[in-house]
Amino acid sequence: MNDALNAKIMPLHNFKLHYYTLGNPSNPSLVLIHPAFGDHQCFVQQIEMFAKYYYVILLDLPGHGRSQPSQSLIGIERTPEYVAAILQAENQPQAHVLGVSLGSLIAQEFGYRYPALVKSLIVVGGYSIFGDQRAIMRAQRKEMLKWIFLVIFSMERFRRYVARTSVLYPAGQSLFYQRMQHFSRSSFRLMSKLNQLMHPNQTAPKHPLLILVGEHDQAVIVQAGREWQQRQPSAAHQLLPNAGHCANMDNPELFNQLVLDFLHQAQ
């Protein structure tokens, strides 16, 4: 794990949100938002590379990692306001924002609520929170039923199932499994209002956008990425070979290069 990170705490609503920074604060900032069930170390293969050029900011989502609220009112849907508070605390007027899976939905919601704070968006293994996404919602509900069944009987089986289906290769699966250890049954209550992140009747803000999808991700996510780019031709779209849902863990070298190329162009 990355021991060079500066660990920090943001007191919010009677709980402590844990976040981390690395790099020169005078560089453009880059916020990394991890997938559901993991924590900030899901980006362990990106942090040092990105910190050479950007002021990297990571966080543990509520109910994940070390950010463990004691009140059920602190939901993940409020993360965008927490990211805004972190940027203010770090004296960063704007940021590039990258999110993986659930993190990609939060990144988009942050751009929707705080458009002036966003330089660009990078969506990994995600889909647009704008427009009709009923096909994806149906697929997600089906997957969530599997999660619930597994969680009822064994968190261990749940963690191993999610790691196996989210990451293609054993090394990445092992990393994801390790980063899931702080996610508990009680953490699920913080995810009850994720539908608030969806805006079927709204239009997305016009930020520079990169859509990254692992070629071995679910077919519905791969298709959603293609359709998104067709609806928004100005967006860059890339299908990553040798990668699954969490493409940054499966093919980090290519992932890092694609992200850096995009960010350098989006300055």
Short mmCIF file of the C-alpha atoms (twelve columns), coordinates in Angstrom:
data_MODEL
# 
_entry.id   MODEL 
# 
loop_
_atom_site.group_PDB 
_atom_site.id 
_atom_site.type_symbol 
_atom_site.label_atom_id 
_atom_site.label_alt_id 
_atom_site.label_comp_id 
_atom_site.label_asym_id 
_atom_site.label_seq_id 
_atom_site.Cartn_x 
_atom_site.Cartn_y 
_atom_site.Cartn_z 
_atom_site.pdbx_PDB_model_num 
ATOM 1   C CA . MET A 1   0.000   0.000   0.000   1 
ATOM 2   C CA . ASN A 2   1.040   3.635   -0.447  1 
ATOM 3   C CA . ASP A 3   2.650   4.885   2.773   1 
ATOM 4   C CA . ALA A 4   3.491   8.288   1.266   1 
ATOM 5   C CA . LEU A 5   -0.110  9.497   1.357   1 
ATOM 6   C CA . ASN A 6   -1.020  12.330  3.676   1 
ATOM 7   C CA . ALA A 7   -3.982  11.055  5.727   1 
ATOM 8   C CA . LYS A 8   -6.469  13.730  6.727   1 
ATOM 9   C CA . ILE A 9   -9.882  13.995  8.386   1 
ATOM 10  C CA . MET A 10  -12.843 16.172  7.430   1 
ATOM 11  C CA . PRO A 11  -15.346 16.496  10.335  1 
ATOM 12  C CA . LEU A 12  -18.817 16.402  8.775   1 
ATOM 13  C CA . HIS A 13  -22.248 15.894  10.322  1 
ATOM 14  C CA . ASN A 14  -20.944 14.246  13.484  1 
ATOM 15  C CA . PHE A 15  -18.665 11.818  11.666  1 
ATOM 16  C CA . LYS A 16  -15.133 11.900  10.353  1 
ATOM 17  C CA . LEU A 17  -14.637 11.554  6.607   1 
ATOM 18  C CA . HIS A 18  -11.155 10.245  5.877   1 
ATOM 19  C CA . TYR A 19  -9.344  11.562  2.819   1 
ATOM 20  C CA . TYR A 20  -5.802  11.487  1.506   1 
ATOM 21  C CA . THR A 21  -3.534  13.658  -0.622  1 
ATOM 22  C CA . LEU A 22  -0.279  13.298  -2.507  1 
ATOM 23  C CA . GLY A 23  1.639   15.630  -4.780  1 
ATOM 24  C CA . ASN A 24  2.255   19.342  -5.158  1 
ATOM 25  C CA . PRO A 25  -0.788  21.455  -4.143  1 
ATOM 26  C CA . SER A 26  0.187   24.044  -6.754  1 
ATOM 27  C CA . ASN A 27  -0.463  21.494  -9.516  1 
ATOM 28  C CA . PRO A 28  -3.976  20.963  -10.916 1 
ATOM 29  C CA . SER A 29  -5.961  18.739  -8.584  1 
ATOM 30  C CA . LEU A 30  -7.294  15.294  -9.455  1 
ATOM 31  C CA . VAL A 31  -9.967  13.654  -7.295  1 
ATOM 32  C CA . LEU A 32  -10.182 9.843   -7.421  1 
ATOM 33  C CA . ILE A 33  -13.434 8.195   -6.247  1 
ATOM 34  C CA . HIS A 34  -13.280 4.453   -5.646  1 
ATOM 35  C CA . PRO A 35  -15.889 1.767   -6.505  1 
ATOM 36  C CA . ALA A 36  -18.519 0.497   -4.088  1 
ATOM 37  C CA . PHE A 37  -17.292 -1.781  -1.273  1 
ATOM 38  C CA . GLY A 38  -13.605 -0.832  -1.675  1 
ATOM 39  C CA . ASP A 39  -11.615 2.151   -0.427  1 
ATOM 40  C CA . HIS A 40  -9.070  4.705   -1.652  1 
ATOM 41  C CA . GLN A 41  -6.359  2.046   -2.027  1 
ATOM 42  C CA . CYS A 42  -8.215  0.639   -5.027  1 
ATOM 43  C CA . PHE A 43  -6.104  3.272   -6.842  1 
ATOM 44  C CA . VAL A 44  -2.785  2.040   -5.467  1 
ATOM 45  C CA . GLN A 45  -1.490  1.490   -9.023  1 
ATOM 46  C CA . GLN A 46  -2.395  5.042   -10.047 1 
ATOM 47  C CA . ILE A 47  -1.576  7.271   -7.083  1 
ATOM 48  C CA . GLU A 48  2.161   7.817   -7.449  1 
ATOM 49  C CA . MET A 49  2.066   8.075   -11.235 1 
ATOM 50  C CA . PHE A 50  -0.698  10.685  -11.199 1 
ATOM 51  C CA . ALA A 51  0.947   12.599  -8.326  1 
ATOM 52  C CA . LYS A 52  3.916   13.383  -10.570 1 
ATOM 53  C CA . TYR A 53  1.692   15.808  -12.486 1 
ATOM 54  C CA . TYR A 54  -1.374  16.452  -10.295 1 
ATOM 55  C CA . TYR A 55  -2.343  17.093  -6.714  1 
ATOM 56  C CA . VAL A 56  -4.093  13.797  -6.062  1 
ATOM 57  C CA . ILE A 57  -7.022  13.735  -3.634  1 
ATOM 58  C CA . LEU A 58  -8.668  10.476  -2.598  1 
ATOM 59  C CA . LEU A 59  -11.364 9.669   -0.051  1 
ATOM 60  C CA . ASP A 60  -13.012 6.736   1.637   1 
ATOM 61  C CA . LEU A 61  -16.714 6.960   0.824   1 
ATOM 62  C CA . PRO A 62  -19.096 6.915   3.825   1 
ATOM 63  C CA . GLY A 63  -19.340 3.336   5.087   1 
ATOM 64  C CA . HIS A 64  -16.113 2.393   3.303   1 
ATOM 65  C CA . GLY A 65  -12.532 2.210   4.495   1 
ATOM 66  C CA . ARG A 66  -12.002 4.372   7.571   1 
ATOM 67  C CA . SER A 67  -15.048 6.621   6.942   1 
ATOM 68  C CA . GLN A 68  -17.531 4.895   9.222   1 
ATOM 69  C CA . PRO A 69  -20.482 7.122   10.232  1 
ATOM 70  C CA . SER A 70  -22.491 6.132   13.284  1 
ATOM 71  C CA . GLN A 71  -25.669 7.697   11.952  1 
ATOM 72  C CA . SER A 72  -27.754 6.260   9.125   1 
ATOM 73  C CA . LEU A 73  -28.508 9.814   7.902   1 
ATOM 74  C CA . ILE A 74  -25.014 10.108  6.421   1 
ATOM 75  C CA . GLY A 75  -25.593 8.545   3.017   1 
ATOM 76  C CA . ILE A 76  -23.281 8.091   0.078   1 
ATOM 77  C CA . GLU A 77  -25.573 10.302  -1.992  1 
ATOM 78  C CA . ARG A 78  -24.178 13.273  -0.019  1 
ATOM 79  C CA . THR A 79  -20.608 12.629  -1.139  1 
ATOM 80  C CA . PRO A 80  -20.578 15.467  -3.720  1 
ATOM 81  C CA . GLU A 81  -20.952 18.059  -0.963  1 
ATOM 82  C CA . TYR A 82  -18.141 16.352  0.936   1 
ATOM 83  C CA . VAL A 83  -15.873 16.547  -2.124  1 
ATOM 84  C CA . ALA A 84  -16.693 20.259  -2.423  1 
ATOM 85  C CA . ALA A 85  -15.763 20.722  1.251   1 
ATOM 86  C CA . ILE A 86  -12.453 18.908  0.715   1 
ATOM 87  C CA . LEU A 87  -11.556 21.103  -2.260  1 
ATOM 88  C CA . GLN A 88  -12.319 24.193  -0.196  1 
ATOM 89  C CA . ALA A 89  -10.192 22.912  2.697   1 
ATOM 90  C CA . GLU A 90  -7.330  22.195  0.281   1 
ATOM 91  C CA . ASN A 91  -7.635  25.627  -1.405  1 
ATOM 92  C CA . GLN A 92  -8.329  23.999  -4.775  1 
ATOM 93  C CA . PRO A 93  -10.647 26.112  -6.961  1 
ATOM 94  C CA . GLN A 94  -11.290 23.284  -9.454  1 
ATOM 95  C CA . ALA A 95  -10.486 19.627  -9.992  1 
ATOM 96  C CA . HIS A 96  -10.415 16.896  -12.575 1 
ATOM 97  C CA . VAL A 97  -12.645 14.125  -11.193 1 
ATOM 98  C CA . LEU A 98  -12.260 10.408  -11.911 1 
ATOM 99  C CA . GLY A 99  -14.655 7.773   -10.605 1 
ATOM 100 C CA . VAL A 100 -14.836 3.994   -10.969 1 
ATOM 101 C CA . SER A 101 -18.214 2.195   -11.013 1 
ATOM 102 C CA . LEU A 102 -20.251 3.771   -8.183  1 
ATOM 103 C CA . GLY A 103 -17.512 6.383   -7.993  1 
ATOM 104 C CA . SER A 104 -18.282 7.357   -11.588 1 
ATOM 105 C CA . LEU A 105 -21.906 8.107   -10.689 1 
ATOM 106 C CA . ILE A 106 -20.779 10.253  -7.754  1 
ATOM 107 C CA . ALA A 107 -18.274 12.047  -10.000 1 
ATOM 108 C CA . GLN A 108 -21.045 12.925  -12.430 1 
ATOM 109 C CA . GLU A 109 -23.317 14.067  -9.612  1 
ATOM 110 C CA . PHE A 110 -20.528 16.274  -8.316  1 
ATOM 111 C CA . GLY A 111 -20.234 17.826  -11.779 1 
ATOM 112 C CA . TYR A 112 -24.013 18.311  -11.872 1 
ATOM 113 C CA . ARG A 113 -24.241 20.002  -8.467  1 
ATOM 114 C CA . TYR A 114 -20.968 21.938  -8.678  1 
ATOM 115 C CA . PRO A 115 -20.230 22.489  -12.381 1 
ATOM 116 C CA . ALA A 116 -17.869 25.407  -11.736 1 
ATOM 117 C CA . LEU A 117 -15.612 23.189  -9.611  1 
ATOM 118 C CA . VAL A 118 -15.001 20.616  -12.353 1 
ATOM 119 C CA . LYS A 119 -12.317 20.808  -15.039 1 
ATOM 120 C CA . SER A 120 -13.068 17.412  -16.554 1 
ATOM 121 C CA . LEU A 121 -14.742 14.091  -15.792 1 
ATOM 122 C CA . ILE A 122 -13.431 10.559  -16.275 1 
ATOM 123 C CA . VAL A 123 -15.965 7.752   -15.972 1 
ATOM 124 C CA . VAL A 124 -14.684 4.182   -15.553 1 
ATOM 125 C CA . GLY A 125 -17.045 1.204   -15.717 1 
ATOM 126 C CA . GLY A 126 -20.037 3.495   -15.390 1 
ATOM 127 C CA . TYR A 127 -22.916 4.985   -17.312 1 
ATOM 128 C CA . SER A 128 -24.587 8.359   -17.648 1 
ATOM 129 C CA . ILE A 129 -26.797 9.454   -14.761 1 
ATOM 130 C CA . PHE A 130 -28.792 11.475  -17.268 1 
ATOM 131 C CA . GLY A 131 -31.489 10.139  -19.614 1 
ATOM 132 C CA . ASP A 132 -33.269 6.794   -19.732 1 
ATOM 133 C CA . GLN A 133 -31.185 4.085   -18.046 1 
ATOM 134 C CA . ARG A 134 -33.926 1.555   -17.305 1 
ATOM 135 C CA . ALA A 135 -32.049 -1.350  -18.937 1 
ATOM 136 C CA . ILE A 136 -29.055 -0.787  -16.679 1 
ATOM 137 C CA . MET A 137 -31.291 -0.331  -13.641 1 
ATOM 138 C CA . ARG A 138 -32.891 -3.710  -14.294 1 
ATOM 139 C CA . ALA A 139 -29.491 -5.375  -14.616 1 
ATOM 140 C CA . GLN A 140 -28.305 -3.731  -11.407 1 
ATOM 141 C CA . ARG A 141 -31.387 -4.809  -9.441  1 
ATOM 142 C CA . LYS A 142 -30.781 -8.385  -10.557 1 
ATOM 143 C CA . GLU A 143 -27.176 -8.198  -9.380  1 
ATOM 144 C CA . MET A 144 -28.186 -6.618  -6.084  1 
ATOM 145 C CA . LEU A 145 -30.444 -9.569  -5.336  1 
ATOM 146 C CA . LYS A 146 -27.368 -11.800 -5.562  1 
ATOM 147 C CA . TRP A 147 -25.530 -9.483  -3.167  1 
ATOM 148 C CA . ILE A 148 -28.361 -9.545  -0.649  1 
ATOM 149 C CA . PHE A 149 -28.540 -13.337 -0.716  1 
ATOM 150 C CA . LEU A 150 -24.793 -13.631 -0.166  1 
ATOM 151 C CA . VAL A 151 -24.669 -10.963 2.552   1 
ATOM 152 C CA . ILE A 152 -27.439 -12.654 4.546   1 
ATOM 153 C CA . PHE A 153 -25.419 -15.842 4.820   1 
ATOM 154 C CA . SER A 154 -21.794 -14.767 4.600   1 
ATOM 155 C CA . MET A 155 -19.936 -11.466 4.186   1 
ATOM 156 C CA . GLU A 156 -16.890 -13.524 3.269   1 
ATOM 157 C CA . ARG A 157 -18.671 -15.097 0.312   1 
ATOM 158 C CA . PHE A 158 -20.052 -11.685 -0.663  1 
ATOM 159 C CA . ARG A 159 -16.606 -10.095 -0.687  1 
ATOM 160 C CA . ARG A 160 -15.092 -12.904 -2.729  1 
ATOM 161 C CA . TYR A 161 -17.969 -12.839 -5.227  1 
ATOM 162 C CA . VAL A 162 -17.728 -9.067  -5.752  1 
ATOM 163 C CA . ALA A 163 -13.944 -9.185  -6.134  1 
ATOM 164 C CA . ARG A 164 -14.206 -12.020 -8.662  1 
ATOM 165 C CA . THR A 165 -16.901 -10.319 -10.764 1 
ATOM 166 C CA . SER A 166 -15.433 -6.793  -10.604 1 
ATOM 167 C CA . VAL A 167 -11.806 -7.534  -11.497 1 
ATOM 168 C CA . LEU A 168 -10.561 -9.864  -14.223 1 
ATOM 169 C CA . TYR A 169 -7.177  -11.027 -12.949 1 
ATOM 170 C CA . PRO A 170 -6.218  -12.701 -9.629  1 
ATOM 171 C CA . ALA A 171 -3.826  -9.956  -8.475  1 
ATOM 172 C CA . GLY A 172 -6.479  -7.286  -8.834  1 
ATOM 173 C CA . GLN A 173 -9.122  -9.543  -7.308  1 
ATOM 174 C CA . SER A 174 -6.908  -10.041 -4.268  1 
ATOM 175 C CA . LEU A 175 -6.380  -6.279  -3.933  1 
ATOM 176 C CA . PHE A 176 -10.097 -5.541  -4.177  1 
ATOM 177 C CA . TYR A 177 -10.928 -8.274  -1.669  1 
ATOM 178 C CA . GLN A 178 -8.447  -6.773  0.791   1 
ATOM 179 C CA . ARG A 179 -9.886  -3.280  0.365   1 
ATOM 180 C CA . MET A 180 -13.421 -4.556  1.088   1 
ATOM 181 C CA . GLN A 181 -12.689 -5.645  4.651   1 
ATOM 182 C CA . HIS A 182 -14.091 -2.479  6.249   1 
ATOM 183 C CA . PHE A 183 -17.371 -2.721  4.337   1 
ATOM 184 C CA . SER A 184 -19.912 -4.401  6.613   1 
ATOM 185 C CA . ARG A 185 -23.590 -5.293  6.604   1 
ATOM 186 C CA . SER A 186 -24.366 -2.004  8.334   1 
ATOM 187 C CA . SER A 187 -22.598 -0.117  5.522   1 
ATOM 188 C CA . PHE A 188 -25.410 -1.046  3.157   1 
ATOM 189 C CA . ARG A 189 -27.797 1.322   4.923   1 
ATOM 190 C CA . LEU A 190 -25.723 4.233   3.650   1 
ATOM 191 C CA . MET A 191 -26.433 3.214   0.042   1 
ATOM 192 C CA . SER A 192 -30.234 3.335   0.316   1 
ATOM 193 C CA . LYS A 193 -30.662 6.660   -1.506  1 
ATOM 194 C CA . LEU A 194 -28.467 6.116   -4.543  1 
ATOM 195 C CA . ASN A 195 -31.487 6.678   -6.767  1 
ATOM 196 C CA . GLN A 196 -31.077 10.373  -5.924  1 
ATOM 197 C CA . LEU A 197 -28.023 10.362  -8.183  1 
ATOM 198 C CA . MET A 198 -30.154 9.666   -11.272 1 
ATOM 199 C CA . HIS A 199 -31.567 12.506  -13.395 1 
ATOM 200 C CA . PRO A 200 -33.581 11.003  -16.275 1 
ATOM 201 C CA . ASN A 201 -35.078 14.356  -17.300 1 
ATOM 202 C CA . GLN A 202 -31.991 16.534  -16.978 1 
ATOM 203 C CA . THR A 203 -29.102 17.380  -19.299 1 
ATOM 204 C CA . ALA A 204 -25.495 16.776  -18.347 1 
ATOM 205 C CA . PRO A 205 -23.191 19.798  -17.890 1 
ATOM 206 C CA . LYS A 206 -20.710 20.273  -20.715 1 
ATOM 207 C CA . HIS A 207 -17.445 19.179  -19.134 1 
ATOM 208 C CA . PRO A 208 -14.634 17.485  -21.066 1 
ATOM 209 C CA . LEU A 209 -15.457 13.802  -20.668 1 
ATOM 210 C CA . LEU A 210 -13.554 10.530  -21.009 1 
ATOM 211 C CA . ILE A 211 -15.517 7.252   -20.917 1 
ATOM 212 C CA . LEU A 212 -13.371 4.207   -20.126 1 
ATOM 213 C CA . VAL A 213 -14.823 0.691   -20.208 1 
ATOM 214 C CA . GLY A 214 -13.056 -2.629  -19.765 1 
ATOM 215 C CA . GLU A 215 -13.674 -4.909  -22.744 1 
ATOM 216 C CA . HIS A 216 -14.702 -7.713  -20.355 1 
ATOM 217 C CA . ASP A 217 -17.136 -5.597  -18.341 1 
ATOM 218 C CA . GLN A 218 -20.834 -6.508  -18.334 1 
ATOM 219 C CA . ALA A 219 -22.339 -6.283  -21.807 1 
ATOM 220 C CA . VAL A 220 -24.877 -3.710  -20.617 1 
ATOM 221 C CA . ILE A 221 -22.060 -1.413  -19.415 1 
ATOM 222 C CA . VAL A 222 -20.061 -1.842  -22.629 1 
ATOM 223 C CA . GLN A 223 -23.145 -0.979  -24.677 1 
ATOM 224 C CA . ALA A 224 -23.988 1.968   -22.436 1 
ATOM 225 C CA . GLY A 225 -20.533 3.420   -23.028 1 
ATOM 226 C CA . ARG A 226 -20.926 3.221   -26.794 1 
ATOM 227 C CA . GLU A 227 -24.385 4.775   -26.727 1 
ATOM 228 C CA . TRP A 228 -23.202 7.534   -24.405 1 
ATOM 229 C CA . GLN A 229 -20.436 8.532   -26.793 1 
ATOM 230 C CA . GLN A 230 -22.909 8.518   -29.689 1 
ATOM 231 C CA . ARG A 231 -25.203 10.890  -27.793 1 
ATOM 232 C CA . GLN A 232 -22.266 13.066  -26.780 1 
ATOM 233 C CA . PRO A 233 -19.805 13.028  -29.703 1 
ATOM 234 C CA . SER A 234 -17.441 15.464  -27.988 1 
ATOM 235 C CA . ALA A 235 -16.703 12.840  -25.342 1 
ATOM 236 C CA . ALA A 236 -13.686 10.569  -25.705 1 
ATOM 237 C CA . HIS A 237 -14.452 6.852   -25.453 1 
ATOM 238 C CA . GLN A 238 -12.027 3.972   -25.013 1 
ATOM 239 C CA . LEU A 239 -12.577 0.234   -24.619 1 
ATOM 240 C CA . LEU A 240 -9.682  -1.111  -22.556 1 
ATOM 241 C CA . PRO A 241 -8.344  -4.526  -23.589 1 
ATOM 242 C CA . ASN A 242 -7.538  -7.127  -20.936 1 
ATOM 243 C CA . ALA A 243 -9.726  -5.383  -18.371 1 
ATOM 244 C CA . GLY A 244 -12.989 -5.969  -16.540 1 
ATOM 245 C CA . HIS A 245 -15.289 -3.674  -14.566 1 
ATOM 246 C CA . CYS A 246 -12.557 -2.024  -12.474 1 
ATOM 247 C CA . ALA A 247 -10.266 -1.463  -15.449 1 
ATOM 248 C CA . ASN A 248 -7.697  0.500   -13.451 1 
ATOM 249 C CA . MET A 249 -6.859  -2.656  -11.465 1 
ATOM 250 C CA . ASP A 250 -6.682  -4.998  -14.465 1 
ATOM 251 C CA . ASN A 251 -4.672  -2.993  -16.975 1 
ATOM 252 C CA . PRO A 252 -3.080  -0.186  -14.942 1 
ATOM 253 C CA . GLU A 253 -0.276  0.695   -17.363 1 
ATOM 254 C CA . LEU A 254 -2.577  1.407   -20.308 1 
ATOM 255 C CA . PHE A 255 -5.223  2.906   -18.030 1 
ATOM 256 C CA . ASN A 256 -2.759  5.377   -16.534 1 
ATOM 257 C CA . GLN A 257 -1.463  6.439   -19.934 1 
ATOM 258 C CA . LEU A 258 -4.949  6.999   -21.363 1 
ATOM 259 C CA . VAL A 259 -5.984  9.044   -18.350 1 
ATOM 260 C CA . LEU A 260 -2.833  11.182  -18.390 1 
ATOM 261 C CA . ASP A 261 -3.133  11.812  -22.137 1 
ATOM 262 C CA . PHE A 262 -6.724  12.957  -21.663 1 
ATOM 263 C CA . LEU A 263 -5.923  15.145  -18.658 1 
ATOM 264 C CA . HIS A 264 -3.024  16.862  -20.426 1 
ATOM 265 C CA . GLN A 265 -5.391  17.745  -23.285 1 
ATOM 266 C CA . ALA A 266 -8.137  18.893  -20.917 1 
ATOM 267 C CA . GLN A 267 -5.959  21.470  -19.086 1 
# 
